[in-house]
C-alpha cells in the first residue's frame, strides 16, 4: 500500500482516498490515455501501445488502484506486477520516460489533482519511470 506523509507528520494518508477513490482515479487514467492519443508530443509512447488502448487503460487503472492503497485489482487478476519485466519487450529510453511523465502531469493538472499530491505522485512516478528505462538514450 502506498501512503503519503504531508508536512513530515507521522500520520500517513491513503493516496487512493486522497485522489478521490475509484471514479477520480479512473478519470485520471482515462485523461492520461486520451492525451496520449490526442497530443502529437506523446506519439512515441502511443506507438508502444496497442489499438484500441482499452486493455492498457484498464491495466494502469487496476495497477494504480492497488499501488495507491485501494483495491488490489491488478494483483487479483495477474499476480505480482513485475513492472520492469512486463515492459522489457518495449524500447523505453529517456524520451519515452519523459513523455509518460509529461502526459501524466498534464492529466493530473486537467483532473484538478491538488498541487502537493501531484508533486508527491510525480516524484514516485519519476523513480519508477526512470527504473523502467531499458534502452540507451
Rosetta blueprint (number, residue, H / E / L):
1 X L
2 X L
3 X E
4 X E
5 X L
6 X H
7 X H
8 X H
9 X L
10 X L
11 X L
12 X L
13 X E
14 X E
15 X H
16 X H
17 X H
18 X H
19 X H
20 X L
21 X H
22 X H
23 X H
24 X H
25 X H
26 X H
27 X H
28 X H
29 X H
30 X H
31 X H
32 X H
33 X H
34 X H
35 X H
36 X H
37 X H
38 X H
39 X L
40 X H
41 X H
42 X H
43 X H
44 X H
45 X H
46 X H
47 X L
48 X L
49 X L
50 X L
51 X L
52 X L
53 X L
54 X H
55 X H
56 X H
57 X H
58 X H
59 X H
60 X H
61 X H
62 X H
63 X H
64 X H
65 X H
66 X H
67 X H
68 X L
69 X L
70 X L
71 X L
72 X L
73 X H
74 X H
75 X H
76 X H
77 X H
78 X H
79 X L
80 X L
81 X L
82 X L
83 X H
84 X H
85 X H
86 X H
87 X H
88 X L
89 X L
90 X L
91 X L
92 X L
93 X L
94 X H
95 X H
96 X H
97 X H
98 X H
99 X H
100 X H
101 X H
102 X H
103 X H
104 X H
105 X H
106 X H
107 X H
108 X H
109 X H
110 X H
111 X L
112 X L
113 X L
114 X L
115 X H
116 X H
117 X H
118 X H
119 X H
120 X H
121 X H
122 X H
123 X H
124 X H
125 X H
126 X H
127 X H
128 X H
129 X H
130 X H
131 X H
132 X H
133 X L
134 X L
135 X L
136 X L
137 X L
